[in-house]
Amino acid sequence: MTTSTSARTLIRGGTVVTADQTFRADVYAEDGVIKAVGPDLDAPSDVTVVDAGGCYVMPGGIDPHTHMQLPFMGTVASDDFYTGTAAGLAGGTTMIIDFVIPNPKQNVMEAYRTWRGWAEKAAADYSFHVAITWWDDSVHADMGALVREHGVNSFKHFMAYKNAIMCDDEVLVNSFTRALELGAMPTVHAENGELVFQLQKQLLARGLTGPEAHPLSRPTAVEGEAANRAIQIAKVLGVPLYIVHVSCREALEAIARGRMDGHRVYGEVLAGHLLVDDSVYRHPDFEVAAAHVMSPPFRPKEHQAALWHGLQSGTLHTTATDHCCFCAPQKAAGRHDFTRIPNGTGGVEDRMAVLWHHGVNSGRLTMNEFVKVTSANAAQIFNIYPRKGSIAVGADADLVVWDPAATKTISAKTHHQNVDYNIFEGMEVTGLPRVTLTAGRVAWQDGDLRAVRGAGRYVNRPAFAPGFDAAAKRKEALKPRGVDRG
């Protein structure tokens, strides 16, 4: 139970679980920050007391890949920054990193200001990756301003979506080089856009127009090739690299090879790609099949096993959702042409629960590994640790009280996401957030969502995460040197 409401909160009687420790302790927060962690803490006056008996107290989840309110393929994602972050709070996620995606030739700073305006209604903390969709001197300059003045330390590159936002190799090289100078992390959506474009044309010419053609236009080799190419470009330039939504064995193996070669490359996997297979695209109901259209698509089951192994081994580092919701009337734009189905699915509310159920409860992940892949690793890679992703004095009081015995059946009828379909529909899960706190205040408790519109804060992320120091030293050690021939 919870008593009182104030800027002071005491979580009492739980077991604290972090990325590297598990111990019994109370957690006291004041003015949005953790002030004390220890056994039997005294409760100050005018304090909100959260009973965590029988529960685990963990850092709130960080979803490093969402698309709230995204204008895409002639429509706009149905979850905005308020509804999407509120749904995240209901599922134990207390921060998102969304994406600013300029149109080709659009001024990058103009796009950034637009997204910042949209995000002011967020109920939980947020930050942005900024996509580089074209290149000239103004983009070079704007990247510098974003890093130095606006707390952006990562830049996204789409290797897919030809004739729209796709980056060719020249843009990748220019942007990766600039990112290294600025101490910012380049990230890539790894799919060979030219191959996808040609395969789409071939399938349509053969009369394959339904959602079942979507995965055929984006086979796993398309992703594996692009992942390998991005890694090799980054390796030559000496810049770390983060690959989003790894969905198949080929991309996973490219990351593993890159790491074995000594390159600093990180992999992200979506909860959906771990648990949903490609049979969904052959569902006889168009709305169900179309609801699963996203890129990369869901894969055959053998790839899911490989992704779990990648997560267990540390080859994959973070879990995300690529939360980008479109309702059935929006998906219907592609009823007669699968290439016109808006790409995207939901999941920000369910990521933590499905990963606990299928990860921790199955023995694939320990509780500490669960914290690593749902919050701590993302915080470290994007340089906001230990402010986020930890339970320590001075950290933000973004916390989740996790009840390992609580159960529910996931359904679009009861979820808080603003979309009419749930890719985990009917899945029974054990292990749920009992209480979610954002900045020390209760935002979710036992089914009662108390999200506050506009309460979320923009999170500045400093440049030059620790990996960049190592990269700079390696680059200096390996830099070309001429031969003195007198």
Residue pairs with C-beta under 8 A, 6 or more apart in sequence:
1 51
2 48
2 49
2 50
2 51
2 435
2 442
2 445
3 48
3 49
4 46
4 47
4 48
4 49
5 48
5 441
5 442
6 46
6 47
6 48
7 30
7 31
7 32
7 440
7 441
8 28
8 29
8 30
8 44
8 46
8 47
8 48
8 440
9 28
9 29
9 30
9 47
9 48
9 49
9 50
9 397
9 437
9 440
9 441
9 442
10 26
10 27
10 28
10 29
10 41
10 43
10 44
10 47
10 48
10 49
10 50
11 26
11 27
11 28
11 29
11 50
11 52
11 57
11 399
11 401
11 435
11 437
12 26
12 41
12 43
12 49
12 50
12 51
12 52
12 53
13 26
13 51
13 52
13 53
14 24
14 25
14 26
14 27
14 52
14 53
14 55
14 56
14 57
14 401
15 22
15 23
15 24
15 25
15 52
15 55
15 56
15 57
16 22
16 23
16 24
16 25
16 27
16 37
16 56
16 57
16 58
16 391
17 56
17 57
17 58
17 367
17 368
17 370
17 371
17 402
18 58
18 59
18 368
18 371
18 376
18 390
18 391
19 368
19 371
19 372
19 375
19 376
19 377
19 389
19 390
20 368
21 368
22 367
22 368
24 39
25 37
25 38
25 39
25 57
26 36
26 37
26 38
26 39
26 40
26 41
27 34
27 36
27 37
27 41
27 57
27 391
27 397
27 399
28 34
28 35
28 36
28 37
28 41
28 44
29 35
29 397
29 399
29 437
29 440
30 440
31 440
32 396
32 397
32 439
32 440
32 441
33 394
33 395
33 396
33 397
33 440
34 391
34 392
34 393
34 394
34 395
34 396
34 397
35 393
36 393
37 391
37 392
37 393
43 49
48 441
48 442
50 401
50 435
50 437
50 442
52 401
52 434
52 435
54 403
54 405
55 401
55 402
55 403
55 404
55 434
56 367
56 401
56 402
56 404
57 391
57 399
57 400
57 401
57 402
58 367
58 370
58 371
58 375
58 391
58 399
58 400
58 402
59 371
59 375
59 376
59 379
59 388
59 389
59 390
59 391
59 395
59 398
59 399
59 400
60 92
60 93
60 94
60 95
60 375
60 388
60 398
60 399
60 400
60 436
60 437
60 438
61 88
61 91
61 92
61 93
61 94
61 95
61 351
61 352
61 374
61 375
61 400
62 93
62 94
62 95
62 96
62 97
62 374
62 375
62 378
62 379
62 388
62 389
63 88
63 93
63 95
63 96
63 97
63 320
63 321
63 323
63 348
63 351
64 96
64 97
64 268
64 318
64 320
64 378
64 381
64 382
65 97
65 99
65 244
65 245
65 268
65 270
65 320
65 321
65 322
65 323
66 84
66 96
66 97
66 98
66 99
66 320
66 321
66 322
66 323
66 324
66 348
67 77
67 98
67 99
67 322
67 323
67 324
67 344
68 77
68 79
68 80
68 81
68 84
68 85
68 96
68 98
68 118
68 119
68 122
68 323
69 76
69 77
69 79
69 80
69 81
69 84
69 118
70 76
70 77
70 99
70 101
70 324
70 344
72 324
72 342
72 343
72 344
73 333
73 340
73 342
73 343
74 333
74 342
75 326
75 330
75 333
75 342
77 324
77 325
77 326
77 344
78 325
78 326
78 327
78 330
78 418
78 419
79 87
79 323
79 325
79 346
79 348
79 417
79 418
79 419
80 118
80 121
80 418
81 98
81 118
81 119
81 120
81 121
81 122
81 126
81 456
82 121
82 122
82 123
82 451
82 453
82 454
83 416
83 417
83 418
84 96
84 323
84 325
84 348
84 417
84 418
85 96
85 122
85 123
85 124
85 126
85 348
85 451
85 456
86 123
86 124
86 416
86 449
86 451
87 348
87 349
87 415
87 416
87 417
87 418
88 94
88 96
88 124
88 348
88 349
89 123
89 124
89 436
89 438
89 443
89 444
89 449
89 451
90 349
90 415
90 416
90 433
90 436
90 444
90 449
90 451
91 348
91 349
91 350
91 351
91 352
91 353
91 433
91 436
92 352
92 353
92 400
92 402
92 432
92 433
92 436
92 444
93 124
93 348
93 349
93 351
93 352
94 124
94 125
94 398
94 399
94 400
94 436
94 437
94 438
95 124
95 125
95 126
95 127
95 388
95 398
95 459
96 122
96 124
96 125
96 126
96 127
96 323
96 348
97 126
97 127
97 128
97 129
97 154
97 378
97 382
98 115
98 119
98 126
98 127
98 128
98 129
99 128
99 129
99 130
99 131
99 156
100 108
100 111
100 112
100 114
100 115
100 128
100 129
100 130
100 131
101 111
101 131
101 133
101 156
101 165
102 108
102 110
102 111
102 130
102 131
102 133
102 134
103 111
103 133
103 165
104 133
104 134
104 164
104 165
105 134
106 133
107 138
107 142
108 130
108 132
108 138
108 139
108 142
108 143
108 146
109 142
109 145
109 146
111 130
112 128
112 130
112 142
112 146
112 150
112 152
115 128
116 128
116 458
119 126
119 128
119 456
119 458
120 454
121 453
121 454
122 454
122 455
122 456
123 438
123 443
123 451
123 452
123 453
123 454
123 455
123 456
124 398
124 438
124 443
124 451
124 455
124 456
125 388
125 396
125 398
125 438
125 439
125 456
125 457
125 458
125 459
126 456
126 457
126 458
126 459
127 151
127 152
127 382
127 384
127 458
127 459
127 460
127 461
128 152
129 152
129 154
129 155
129 156
129 187
130 143
130 146
130 152
130 154
130 155
130 156
131 155
131 156
131 157
131 158
131 165
132 139
132 143
132 155
132 156
132 157
132 167
132 171
132 175
133 158
133 165
133 167
134 171
135 170
135 171
135 174
135 175
139 175
140 174
140 178
143 155
143 175
143 178
143 179
143 182
143 184
144 178
144 182
146 152
147 153
147 182
147 183
147 184
147 463
148 182
148 463
150 460
151 458
151 459
151 460
151 461
151 462
152 184
152 461
153 183
153 184
153 185
153 382
153 383
153 461
153 462
153 463
153 465
154 184
154 185
154 186
154 187
154 242
154 382
154 461
155 175
155 179
155 184
155 185
155 186
155 187
156 187
156 188
156 189
156 244
157 167
157 171
157 172
157 175
157 186
157 187
157 188
157 189
157 230
158 165
158 166
158 167
158 188
158 189
158 193
159 166
159 167
159 172
159 188
159 189
159 190
159 191
159 192
159 193
159 226
159 229
159 230
160 166
160 189
160 191
160 192
160 193
160 196
160 226
160 295
161 193
162 193
162 194
162 196
162 197
163 197
166 193
167 175
169 229
169 233
172 188
172 230
172 233
173 233
173 237
175 186
176 186
176 233
176 234
176 237
176 239
176 241
177 237
177 239
179 185
179 186
179 239
180 237
180 238
180 239
180 468
180 471
180 475
182 463
183 463
183 464
183 465
183 468
184 463
185 240
185 241
185 242
185 381
185 382
185 465
186 234
186 239
186 240
186 241
186 242
187 241
187 242
187 243
187 244
188 226
188 227
188 230
188 241
188 242
188 243
188 244
189 244
189 245
189 295
190 223
190 226
190 227
190 229
190 230
190 243
190 244
190 246
190 251
191 218
191 222
191 223
191 226
191 295
191 296
192 222
192 223
192 225
192 226
192 229
195 222
195 225
196 217
196 218
196 222
199 216
199 217
199 218
199 219
199 222
200 213
200 217
200 338
200 339
203 213
203 216
203 217
203 338
204 213
204 337
204 339
208 216
208 338
209 336
209 337
209 338
210 286
210 289
210 338
211 281
211 286
211 289
211 290
211 292
211 293
211 334
211 338
211 341
212 281
212 282
212 289
212 338
213 338
214 281
214 293
214 297
214 338
214 341
215 278
215 281
215 297
215 298
215 299
217 338
217 339
218 295
218 296
218 297
220 247
220 248
220 249
220 250
220 251
220 299
220 303
221 250
223 246
223 247
223 248
223 250
223 251
223 296
224 248
224 249
224 250
224 251
224 253
224 254
225 250
227 243
227 246
227 250
227 251
227 254
227 255
228 254
228 257
230 241
230 243
231 241
231 243
231 254
231 255
231 257
231 258
231 263
231 265
234 240
234 241
234 263
234 265
235 258
235 261
235 263
238 471
238 474
238 475
238 478
239 471
240 264
240 265
240 266
240 467
240 468
240 471
241 258
241 263
241 264
241 265
241 266
242 265
242 266
242 267
242 268
242 381
243 251
243 255
243 265
243 266
243 267
243 268
244 268
244 320
244 322
245 268
245 269
245 270
245 273
245 296
245 320
245 322
246 252
246 255
246 267
246 268
246 269
246 273
246 307
246 310
246 316
247 269
247 270
247 273
247 296
247 297
247 298
247 299
247 303
247 307
248 296
248 299
248 303
248 306
249 302
249 303
249 306
251 267
252 267
252 306
252 307
252 310
252 315
252 316
255 265
255 266
255 267
255 310
255 315
255 316
256 310
256 315
258 265
259 265
259 315
262 474
264 467
264 470
264 471
266 317
266 318
266 381
267 310
267 315
267 316
267 317
267 318
268 316
268 317
268 318
268 319
268 320
269 307
269 310
269 311
269 316
269 318
269 319
269 320
270 319
270 320
270 321
270 322
270 347
271 319
271 320
271 321
271 347
271 350
271 351
271 354
271 355
272 294
272 298
272 321
272 322
272 345
272 347
272 423
272 424
273 296
273 298
273 299
273 303
273 304
273 307
274 304
274 307
274 308
274 311
274 319
274 354
274 355
274 358
275 304
275 354
275 358
275 424
275 427
276 292
276 298
276 423
276 424
277 298
277 299
277 300
277 301
277 304
278 297
278 298
278 299
278 300
280 288
280 289
280 292
280 298
280 423
281 289
281 292
281 293
281 297
281 298
282 289
283 289
286 332
286 335
287 328
287 331
287 332
287 421
288 421
290 328
290 331
290 332
290 334
290 335
290 341
291 328
291 331
291 345
291 421
291 423
292 298
292 345
292 423
293 331
293 334
293 338
293 341
293 342
293 343
293 344
294 322
294 324
294 343
294 344
294 345
295 343
307 316
308 364
310 316
311 319
311 359
311 364
311 365
311 373
312 364
312 365
312 369
316 373
317 372
317 373
317 377
317 381
318 373
318 377
318 378
318 381
319 351
319 355
319 373
319 374
320 351
321 346
321 347
321 348
321 351
322 344
322 345
322 347
323 344
323 345
323 346
323 347
323 348
323 417
324 343
324 344
324 345
324 346
325 344
325 345
325 346
325 417
325 418
325 419
326 342
326 344
326 419
327 419
327 420
327 421
328 420
328 421
330 342
331 341
331 342
333 340
333 341
333 342
334 340
334 341
334 342
345 423
346 415
346 417
346 419
346 421
346 422
346 423
347 423
347 424
348 417
349 415
349 416
349 417
350 410
350 415
350 422
350 424
350 429
351 374
352 374
352 400
352 433
353 408
353 410
353 429
353 431
353 432
353 433
354 410
354 424
354 427
354 429
355 365
355 370
355 373
355 374
356 370
356 402
356 404
356 429
356 430
356 431
357 427
357 429
357 430
357 431
358 364
359 365
359 369
359 370
360 366
360 367
360 370
360 431
361 430
361 431
365 373
371 389
375 388
375 389
376 385
376 389
376 390
377 389
378 389
379 385
379 386
379 387
379 388
379 389
379 390
380 389
380 465
380 466
381 465
381 467
382 461
382 465
383 461
383 462
383 463
383 464
383 465
383 466
384 459
384 461
386 392
386 394
386 395
387 394
387 395
387 396
387 459
388 395
388 396
388 398
388 459
391 399
396 439
397 437
397 439
397 440
398 437
398 438
398 439
399 436
399 437
400 433
400 435
400 436
400 437
401 433
401 434
401 435
401 436
401 437
402 431
402 432
402 433
402 434
403 431
403 432
403 433
403 434
404 430
404 431
405 430
405 431
406 430
406 431
406 432
406 434
407 428
407 429
407 430
407 432
408 414
408 428
408 429
408 432
409 426
409 427
409 428
409 429
410 422
410 424
410 425
410 426
410 427
410 428
410 429
411 422
411 425
411 426
412 419
412 420
412 421
412 422
412 425
415 422
416 449
433 444
434 445
434 446
435 442
435 444
435 445
435 446
436 442
436 443
436 444
436 445
437 443
438 455
438 456
439 455
439 457
441 452
441 455
442 450
443 449
443 450
443 451
443 452
443 455
444 450
444 451
